Amino acid sequence: MIKSKRTIFAIIFLFSGAFLIYSSFTVSNVNAEDQITAPDYFAVTLEGKPVSLSDLNGQVVLINVWATWCEPCRDEMPDLQKLQNEFIDDEFVVVGVSIDEKGTTQIIHDFLASENISYTIWHDSENRFQYAFRTIGVPESMLISKDGMILHQWKGAFEPMSQDTILRVNSALNDMPFEQVNSENLLDSDFRLSLIIAFGAGLLSFLSPCVLPLIPVYASFLTGLSVQDLSAKSKTSKSKFGITMKRGLMFVLGFSVIFIILGSSVGYAGSVLLDAVVWIERIGGIVLIVLGLHLIGILKIPWLEKQLKFDLSEKTSGKAGTFFVGMAFGAGWTPCIGPILAGILTIAASSSSILTGASLLSIYSAGLAIPFLISAFALDKFLLFFNRIKSKMIWIQRISGVLLIGVGILLLTGSMTVLSNYFNRFF
């Protein structure tokens, strides 16, 4: 039984904080978007006539960017046609924007005829859509209100005839706030995928050579007990658990605060540099590829091999002191786990959202914290696990490098949505 009120408060703080971040995201995904004005985007019809979004003022518009070579785009177009037919007598229009290159007008016509697609089609061979709406690939879709406000954005393929989509269109047509939202649909595939990547990155950071071998030292420091005492199965097990629980949670909370601050900061930077988000993704992709090559061992970046040193010879000064030591360790770990952490920070920056940045780094911290606490509680079992895995740590690092290069390539080529599409199909 945990007797300390401070420990109970820490547990409540961690769980309620995670819940608030999740809840705030689900609300802001609708409400924040309500405040975004759609750009006055220009394109041409397939006959070459100039058109713009402002021509459609007074109508609810679902604008979808696609290409004839994009399989997910082709798959969702029949349902986009059904959606247009569903609201054929209302002030609603589906606009498909093809980014096929110049000289492909006949190919586009032939494709539309073969699929019986008759909703409005525009052509944007220079892909100005990407810069106007800050998209990263195809397909992407946006629902725009009668007065030109972006109500919702779908990154990647979606289900045009789903109840969620129909409710959104009805809400927009009736100028009513959208409240009947299925939380599973709201937490879109891109964000769910990012959460999984972030948690996996936390686990990989835990398994990194600068964290895993030092777990016994950290546990000894937190409890004030020797490694031998911690790993021994004796009468002190209950007191060992209590001490580790109290101080371990404060330690975890300390380094989590550091990472969440980092995530919020890069998310804010991305929101300030909103017009440069494409470049953030591209440059970030290059950086991640370089860092991945470093983890594999092809390149060597010496400063990433270093970490701050701390004197662990003295016993920690209570739970409050452990919190600040956790913050210090968060800063000390950062250079060593930098390549993996940089991947999550790049995704956070490209999201252009403080809340998303904080959420991703919260999940990253959880991926690092959970195995850390489990290992500290059951140090005897951890030592057995470590003895088995230590010879394979170089391969864990190389696998991390390969995954980092993969994410870097997706960001560099603007193909993150492709992975999201496959994820969305299976999950």
Secondary structure, DSSP 8 states (H G I E B T S, - for coil): ----HHHHHHHHHHHHHHHHHHHHHHHHHHHTGGGEE----EEEETT--EEEGGGGTTSEEEEEEE-TT-HHHHHHHHHHHHHHHHTTTSSEEEEEEE---TT-HHHHHHHHHHHT--SEEEE-TT-HHHHHHT--SSSEEEEE-TTSEEEEEEES---TTSHHHHHHHHHHHTT-------HHHHS-HHHHHHHHHHHHHHHHHHTSTTTGGGHHHHHHHHHS--HHHHHS-STTHHHHHHHHHHHHHHHHHHHHHHHHHHHHHHHHHHHHTGGGHHHHHHHHHHHHHHHHHHHHTSS--GGGG-------SS---HHHHHHHHHHHHHHHHTTTTHHHHHHHHHHHHHTT-HHHHHHHHHHHHHHHHHHHHHHHHTHHHHHHHHHHHGGGHHHHHHHHHHHHHHHHHHHHHT-HHHHHHHHHHH-
